[in-house]
Amino acid sequence: MQDNAPVPRRATLSVAVVCRDNARTIARTLESARRLVDATGGNGGSAGPGGGGAGEVVAVDSGSTDGTLELLAGHGARVIHSEWLGHVRTKQLALDACASDWVLCLDSDESPDEALERSILAAVARNDVAVAGYRLNRKVFYRGRALNHVWQPEPRLRLVRPACCRWGGIDPHDAMELTGRCTAGGWIGSLEGTLRHDSFETFSEHFRKQWDHSRTMARSLHAAGSRGSYAALLVSPIAALLKQLILKRAFLDGYPGWLAAASSAAGALMKHAMLIEMSRSPER
Protein backbone atom coordinates (compact mmCIF):
# COMPACT_ATOMS: atom_id res chain seq x y z
CA MET A 1 0.00 0.00 0.00
CA GLN A 2 1.34 3.39 -0.96
CA ASP A 3 1.83 5.83 1.88
CA ASN A 4 0.26 9.15 0.92
CA ALA A 5 0.95 10.85 4.23
CA PRO A 6 2.10 14.45 3.69
CA VAL A 7 5.76 15.19 4.22
CA PRO A 8 6.25 17.72 7.05
CA ARG A 9 7.38 21.09 5.74
CA ARG A 10 10.90 22.11 6.69
CA ALA A 11 11.22 25.33 8.63
CA THR A 12 12.78 28.12 6.60
CA LEU A 13 15.44 30.68 7.51
CA SER A 14 16.12 34.18 6.22
CA VAL A 15 19.09 36.34 7.12
CA ALA A 16 18.50 40.08 7.55
CA VAL A 17 21.44 42.48 7.19
CA VAL A 18 21.70 46.28 7.33
CA CYS A 19 24.63 47.96 5.66
CA ARG A 20 26.24 51.08 4.28
CA ASP A 21 29.77 51.15 2.88
CA ASN A 22 30.81 47.88 4.54
CA ALA A 23 32.83 46.29 1.74
CA ARG A 24 35.67 45.53 4.17
CA THR A 25 33.61 43.20 6.38
CA ILE A 26 30.39 42.25 4.65
CA ALA A 27 31.84 39.49 2.43
CA ARG A 28 32.40 37.23 5.46
CA THR A 29 28.88 38.05 6.67
CA LEU A 30 27.31 37.21 3.33
CA GLU A 31 29.29 33.98 2.88
CA SER A 32 28.02 32.69 6.21
CA ALA A 33 24.48 33.91 5.51
CA ARG A 34 24.45 32.17 2.14
CA ARG A 35 25.61 28.86 3.62
CA LEU A 36 22.92 28.97 6.29
CA VAL A 37 20.10 29.87 3.91
CA ASP A 38 21.14 27.27 1.34
CA ALA A 39 21.41 24.58 4.03
CA THR A 40 17.81 25.24 5.11
CA GLY A 41 16.43 25.07 1.59
CA GLY A 42 16.47 28.74 0.64
CA ASN A 43 16.10 29.49 -3.06
CA GLY A 44 17.41 33.04 -2.90
CA GLY A 45 14.37 34.70 -4.34
CA SER A 46 10.87 33.92 -3.12
CA ALA A 47 10.74 35.25 0.42
CA GLY A 48 9.37 38.57 1.52
CA PRO A 49 5.92 40.12 1.20
CA GLY A 50 3.99 38.25 -1.42
CA GLY A 51 6.68 35.60 -1.76
CA GLY A 52 6.58 31.90 -1.11
CA GLY A 53 8.26 32.06 2.26
CA ALA A 54 11.48 30.25 1.32
CA GLY A 55 14.59 31.64 2.95
CA GLU A 56 16.84 34.27 1.48
CA VAL A 57 19.37 36.95 2.38
CA VAL A 58 17.67 40.34 2.76
CA ALA A 59 19.82 43.47 2.96
CA VAL A 60 18.73 47.03 3.67
CA ASP A 61 21.36 49.33 2.18
CA SER A 62 21.49 53.02 3.06
CA GLY A 63 23.49 54.45 0.18
CA SER A 64 26.66 52.37 -0.22
CA THR A 65 29.24 53.59 -2.75
CA ASP A 66 32.28 51.44 -1.89
CA GLY A 67 31.53 48.10 -3.56
CA THR A 68 29.07 46.81 -0.94
CA LEU A 69 26.25 46.62 -3.51
CA GLU A 70 28.37 44.51 -5.84
CA LEU A 71 29.13 42.08 -3.01
CA LEU A 72 25.42 41.86 -2.18
CA ALA A 73 24.59 41.06 -5.80
CA GLY A 74 27.36 38.46 -5.99
CA HIS A 75 25.93 36.62 -2.99
CA GLY A 76 22.35 36.65 -4.27
CA ALA A 77 20.98 39.03 -1.65
CA ARG A 78 17.69 40.84 -2.14
CA VAL A 79 18.50 44.51 -1.61
CA ILE A 80 16.12 47.12 -0.23
CA HIS A 81 17.33 50.68 -0.71
CA SER A 82 16.44 53.02 2.13
CA GLU A 83 17.71 56.17 3.75
CA TRP A 84 19.28 55.62 7.16
CA LEU A 85 16.41 55.59 9.64
CA GLY A 86 18.51 55.03 12.73
CA HIS A 87 19.69 51.70 14.12
CA VAL A 88 16.34 50.53 15.48
CA ARG A 89 14.06 51.49 12.57
CA THR A 90 16.46 50.36 9.84
CA LYS A 91 16.91 46.94 11.43
CA GLN A 92 13.15 46.63 11.87
CA LEU A 93 12.71 47.39 8.16
CA ALA A 94 15.01 44.47 7.33
CA LEU A 95 13.20 42.15 9.75
CA ASP A 96 9.78 43.10 8.35
CA ALA A 97 10.96 42.22 4.84
CA CYS A 98 11.56 38.57 5.79
CA ALA A 99 8.74 36.01 5.57
CA SER A 100 10.55 32.85 6.73
CA ASP A 101 9.76 30.91 9.90
CA TRP A 102 13.05 32.10 11.42
CA VAL A 103 15.15 35.20 10.83
CA LEU A 104 18.82 35.60 11.73
CA CYS A 105 19.58 39.31 12.20
CA LEU A 106 23.19 40.27 11.51
CA ASP A 107 25.15 43.49 11.34
CA SER A 108 27.37 43.83 8.30
CA ASP A 109 30.48 43.14 10.39
CA GLU A 110 29.16 39.99 12.11
CA SER A 111 29.46 36.34 11.11
CA PRO A 112 28.76 33.07 12.97
CA ASP A 113 31.69 30.69 13.45
CA GLU A 114 31.34 27.03 12.44
CA ALA A 115 30.02 25.94 15.83
CA LEU A 116 27.38 28.64 15.82
CA GLU A 117 26.38 27.83 12.24
CA ARG A 118 25.75 24.23 13.31
CA SER A 119 23.74 25.42 16.33
CA ILE A 120 21.62 27.72 14.15
CA LEU A 121 20.86 24.97 11.63
CA ALA A 122 19.94 22.55 14.42
CA ALA A 123 17.62 25.11 16.04
CA VAL A 124 15.83 25.83 12.76
CA ALA A 125 15.49 22.09 12.04
CA ARG A 126 13.98 21.49 15.51
CA ASN A 127 11.56 24.37 15.00
CA ASP A 128 10.52 24.08 18.66
CA VAL A 129 7.06 25.64 19.00
CA ALA A 130 7.85 26.75 22.55
CA VAL A 131 10.80 28.90 21.46
CA ALA A 132 10.45 32.52 20.30
CA GLY A 133 14.14 33.11 19.74
CA TYR A 134 17.74 32.32 20.61
CA ARG A 135 20.57 34.38 22.05
CA LEU A 136 24.03 34.22 20.47
CA ASN A 137 27.22 35.28 22.24
CA ARG A 138 29.11 37.95 20.32
CA LYS A 139 32.87 38.51 20.61
CA VAL A 140 34.92 41.32 19.15
CA PHE A 141 37.82 40.15 16.99
CA TYR A 142 40.91 42.36 16.83
CA ARG A 143 43.45 41.58 14.10
CA GLY A 144 42.04 38.09 13.70
CA ARG A 145 42.04 37.22 17.41
CA ALA A 146 39.02 37.01 19.68
CA LEU A 147 38.90 39.25 22.74
CA ASN A 148 37.72 36.66 25.24
CA HIS A 149 37.38 38.87 28.31
CA VAL A 150 36.64 42.50 27.51
CA TRP A 151 32.91 43.11 26.93
CA GLN A 152 32.21 39.44 27.72
CA PRO A 153 29.77 37.82 27.83
CA GLU A 154 27.78 39.74 25.22
CA PRO A 155 24.57 37.77 24.53
CA ARG A 156 22.44 39.07 21.68
CA LEU A 157 18.95 37.89 20.76
CA ARG A 158 19.40 37.45 17.00
CA LEU A 159 17.73 34.22 15.80
CA VAL A 160 14.01 34.91 16.13
CA ARG A 161 10.53 34.10 14.98
CA PRO A 162 9.61 37.39 13.25
CA ALA A 163 6.06 37.34 14.65
CA CYS A 164 7.43 37.13 18.18
CA CYS A 165 10.14 39.78 18.23
CA ARG A 166 10.88 43.29 17.11
CA TRP A 167 13.71 45.78 17.42
CA GLY A 168 13.61 48.23 20.33
CA GLY A 169 16.08 50.06 22.52
CA ILE A 170 17.53 53.55 22.14
CA ASP A 171 19.80 54.48 19.23
CA PRO A 172 22.55 53.45 18.85
CA HIS A 173 21.97 50.68 21.42
CA ASP A 174 19.29 48.64 19.66
CA ALA A 175 17.91 45.53 21.34
CA MET A 176 15.62 42.76 20.13
CA GLU A 177 12.48 42.48 22.27
CA LEU A 178 9.57 40.07 22.59
CA THR A 179 6.21 41.28 21.31
CA GLY A 180 2.69 40.52 22.44
CA ARG A 181 1.86 38.94 19.07
CA CYS A 182 3.86 35.78 19.70
CA THR A 183 1.92 32.53 19.20
CA ALA A 184 4.90 30.44 20.32
CA GLY A 185 5.64 29.68 23.94
CA GLY A 186 7.81 32.77 24.28
CA TRP A 187 10.85 30.92 25.65
CA ILE A 188 14.30 32.32 24.79
CA GLY A 189 17.13 29.83 24.37
CA SER A 190 20.89 30.14 23.93
CA LEU A 191 23.05 28.63 21.20
CA GLU A 192 26.61 27.35 21.37
CA GLY A 193 29.27 29.01 19.27
CA THR A 194 30.48 32.55 18.71
CA LEU A 195 29.14 35.44 16.68
CA ARG A 196 32.31 37.04 15.34
CA HIS A 197 32.28 40.86 15.43
CA ASP A 198 34.86 42.52 13.17
CA SER A 199 33.92 45.96 14.44
CA PHE A 200 37.20 47.76 13.78
CA GLU A 201 40.70 47.26 12.41
CA THR A 202 42.51 49.72 14.70
CA PHE A 203 41.68 51.36 17.98
CA SER A 204 42.03 54.74 16.29
CA GLU A 205 39.06 53.69 14.16
CA HIS A 206 37.25 52.42 17.25
CA PHE A 207 37.69 55.75 19.06
CA ARG A 208 36.14 57.51 16.06
CA LYS A 209 33.18 55.15 16.22
CA GLN A 210 32.88 55.75 19.95
CA TRP A 211 32.59 59.49 19.30
CA ASP A 212 29.78 58.93 16.79
CA HIS A 213 27.94 56.47 19.05
CA SER A 214 28.36 58.77 22.05
CA ARG A 215 26.83 61.66 20.15
CA THR A 216 23.91 59.52 18.97
CA MET A 217 23.32 58.18 22.48
CA ALA A 218 23.48 61.67 24.00
CA ARG A 219 20.92 62.91 21.50
CA SER A 220 18.63 59.95 22.21
CA LEU A 221 18.89 60.47 25.97
CA HIS A 222 18.28 64.20 25.61
CA ALA A 223 15.22 63.58 23.44
CA ALA A 224 13.93 61.19 26.11
CA GLY A 225 14.22 63.89 28.76
CA SER A 226 17.57 63.02 30.36
CA ARG A 227 19.86 65.88 31.35
CA GLY A 228 23.57 65.79 31.92
CA SER A 229 25.19 65.94 35.34
CA TYR A 230 28.71 66.66 36.57
CA ALA A 231 28.53 63.65 38.88
CA ALA A 232 27.89 61.30 35.92
CA LEU A 233 30.68 62.99 33.98
CA LEU A 234 33.06 62.25 36.83
CA VAL A 235 31.93 58.77 37.87
CA SER A 236 30.79 57.03 34.67
CA PRO A 237 34.14 56.97 32.81
CA ILE A 238 35.96 55.61 35.86
CA ALA A 239 33.25 53.01 36.45
CA ALA A 240 33.38 51.92 32.78
CA LEU A 241 37.17 51.52 32.93
CA LEU A 242 37.14 49.53 36.17
CA LYS A 243 34.25 47.35 35.03
CA GLN A 244 36.23 46.14 32.02
CA LEU A 245 39.64 45.88 33.68
CA ILE A 246 38.56 44.32 37.00
CA LEU A 247 35.13 42.70 36.61
CA LYS A 248 35.66 41.53 33.04
CA ARG A 249 39.45 41.03 33.48
CA ALA A 250 40.19 42.78 30.20
CA PHE A 251 43.91 42.78 31.00
CA LEU A 252 43.95 39.05 30.18
CA ASP A 253 43.38 40.02 26.54
CA GLY A 254 46.75 41.81 26.59
CA TYR A 255 47.18 45.37 25.39
CA PRO A 256 43.98 45.20 23.25
CA GLY A 257 42.04 44.60 26.46
CA TRP A 258 43.54 47.69 28.05
CA LEU A 259 42.75 49.78 24.98
CA ALA A 260 39.21 48.42 24.81
CA ALA A 261 38.66 49.32 28.46
CA ALA A 262 40.01 52.79 27.74
CA SER A 263 37.64 53.18 24.79
CA SER A 264 34.69 52.25 27.02
CA ALA A 265 35.75 54.96 29.47
CA ALA A 266 36.21 57.47 26.66
CA GLY A 267 32.77 56.68 25.28
CA ALA A 268 31.17 57.28 28.68
CA LEU A 269 33.09 60.54 29.08
CA MET A 270 32.06 61.87 25.66
CA LYS A 271 28.42 60.84 26.10
CA HIS A 272 27.98 62.66 29.38
CA ALA A 273 29.96 65.70 28.23
CA MET A 274 27.78 66.02 25.12
CA LEU A 275 24.63 65.53 27.20
CA ILE A 276 25.68 68.36 29.52
CA GLU A 277 26.22 70.65 26.54
CA MET A 278 22.85 69.72 25.01
CA SER A 279 21.14 70.34 28.33
CA ARG A 280 22.70 73.76 28.88
CA SER A 281 23.08 74.91 25.28
CA PRO A 282 20.79 72.88 22.96
CA GLU A 283 22.08 72.15 19.49
CA ARG A 284 20.65 74.26 16.71
N, C-alpha and C positions, 0 to 999 in steps of 0.2 A: 504494500500500500504506500502510495506516495504521500510524503509529509508536506502539507501545504501551510504549515504554521508560519506566520510572518517572521522575518528575521528582525531582531531588535535593531533600531536605528542607533548608529554610533553617535555619541556626543561630538559636537563640533567645537573648534577653537578658532578665534580670531585674535590677532595681535594688533593693538592700537598704539601708534607712535605719534608724538608731536615733535616738530623739528623746525629749525631755521638755521641755515648755514652750519650744518654739522657734518660736513664731508669727512672730517678727520676721524670721527668715531662711529658714524651711523652704519658703515659697512658691516662691522661686527654685529651690531644690533640686528640688521636686516638678515644676515646669514643665519643667525640663531632663530629669528622669527620665521624664516622660510622653512627651516628644518622642522620646527614644531608644527606649523600649519600643514605641511605636506604629510607629516607622520599621522595626523589626525584626519586625513582625507580631504583637506582643503583643495579647491580647484582654482584658487587665485582669481575668481571673478564673479561669483554669484551672491556673495553676502551683501548685507546692507539693506536699507529700506527698499522693499519691492523685490529683493533677491531671493534666492532659494535657501539661504541660511547656511550654506557651506562656508568653511572658514577661509579667511584671507588676511593679508596684511593691509591695514588701513592707516594711512599717514595724513595728518593735518599739517600742512606746510604754510608757514607765515612769511613767505617772500624770500626763499633761498636764492642765492646767486653764485654759490661757490662750488657747484657740482653735486649738491645734495639731491636735486631733482633727477639727475641722470642715474645716480645710484638707486633711487627709489624705482625708477622705470626698469632698471636692470634686474631688480629683485622681484618684479611683478607686483609691486604695491599699488593699491588704489589710492590716489592722491586727492585730497580735498584742500583747495586753496582758500585760505582765510587770513584776514588780518589777525594780529596778535591780540587776543582777548583777555590776556592775563593767564596765569598758570592754571587756575581752577577752571575757568570757562573754556579754555582751549582744550584741555584734557577731557572735559565733559563732552565737547563736540566730537572728539575722536571716539569716545565710548559710545555715544548715541548712534554713531554711524555703523556700529557692528551689530549683526543680527545672529551671531552664533550662540550656542548654549553657554560657552565660557569665553571670557575676554581676558587676555594678558595685556596689561597696560605697562608700557615701557617708555622711559625717556630715551632720547636719541644717543645717549652715551652709556646705556645699560645693556647688559647681555647676560643671560643665564649660563653658568658653567655646565659641564656635562652632567654632573650629579643633579643639578636643579632641572635641567631639561628632562631627565628621566622621571623626576618627581612630578613635574608638570604633566607629562604624558600619562603617567599612572593615575593622577588625580582626575584628569579629563575622562580617561577610560572608565574609572569607577563611577563617575557621575553621581556621586552620593547625594540623594535628594535632601539630606539633612544639612548639607553644607552650602553656605552662601558665598564663601570665598576662602582664599588661603593667603597667609602671610609668607613673604620671602625675606630672607636676611640679606641686606645689601652691604657690600664692603667697597670702600674706595681703593682703587689700584693706583699706585704711584710708580711710574717707570717700570711697569710690568709686574710689580710686587704688591700683594695685598697688604693693607694696613689692618692688622688683626686685633688691634686694641683701641686705637683712637676712634671715637664715634661708634663703638661697638657695645652691645648689639644694636642693629638698626633695622628692625622688622618693618616691612612695608606690605600693606594689603594690596596686592596687585593682580592676582588671578581670581576673577570674580564672575558670578552670574550677573549679567548686566541689569536684570530686573530687580536685583537685590541691593545694588550698591550704586553710589554716585560720588562724584568728587566734591569735597568741601574744604574747609580750612580757610586760612587767610593768606593771600598772596604775599610772598612767594612760597609759603609753607603749605602746600596743598596736602590733603589727606583724604583717602578713600573712606567713605562712611556707609553704614547700612541704611537702607531706606525702609519705609513702612509698606512698600509694595511687594516685599519678598514673599513668595509662596513656598520657598524652601524652609528648612528648619531654622535657618539663621545662625547656624554654628560656624565659627571661623577656625580653620585649621592652620597648621604650619607645615611647610615643605622643607625637606633636606636639600642642601646645596647652597650655592652662593650666587647672588645677583651681582655681577661685576659692574662697578661704577667707575668709568674712565672720565672722571669729572674735569681733570686738568692735567696738563703736562708739566707745568712748573708752578711753584708756589707764588711766583710773581703773578701768573695768570689767576691763581686762586684768590689772591688778595684783591685783584680787580673785580672778580665775581662777587666777593664778599661785600665790596662797596656797593655794587648794583643791588644785591639782595638786601643789604641793610637799608638802602634808600626805599626800596619797594615795601619792605616790612614797616618802616617808620611811617610811610604814607598810609598803609593799611591800618596801622594802629591809630594814627591821628584821625582817619576817617571814621573809625569805630568809637571815637571819643576819648582815647587815651592821651595823656599829656606827659611830657617828659619831666623827669625829676633829677636833681643833682645826686641824690642818694643812689638811684639806679645807675647813673653814669659812673659813680665811684665803685659800686659793689659788683655790678653785673660782669664787667670784664674780668675782674679778679676771680669771681666765682666760676666763670666759663673756663679760665685757664686751669684752675685747680681741679675742676671736675674732670677734665681730660687727662691731666698729668697724674693725678692721684687716684681718683675713683676708677677711671678707665685704664690707667697705667700706660698712657700713650708713650712714655719713655721707652717701653719695650719694643716699640716700632723703630727705634733709632732716631736719627735726626729728623726724618719726616714726621715722626710722632710729635716731637717738640714744635716743629713748624706748624703742624696742624692745630695743636693746642693754642699756639700763638694766634693763628688765623681766627679761631673761635673767639678768643678774647678781643681781637681787633673788630670782628663783626659786631659783637655786643657793644663795644665802645662807640662805633660809628652809628649804630642804630639809635642808641639813646641820645647821642649828641645831635643827630638830625631831628629826633623827635622834640628835643628841647627847642631847637631853632624853629621848627614848625609851630610849636605851641606859643612861642613868644613873638615870632615874626613870620606869619603864614606865607607860604610860597605864592607868588603871583602866577 
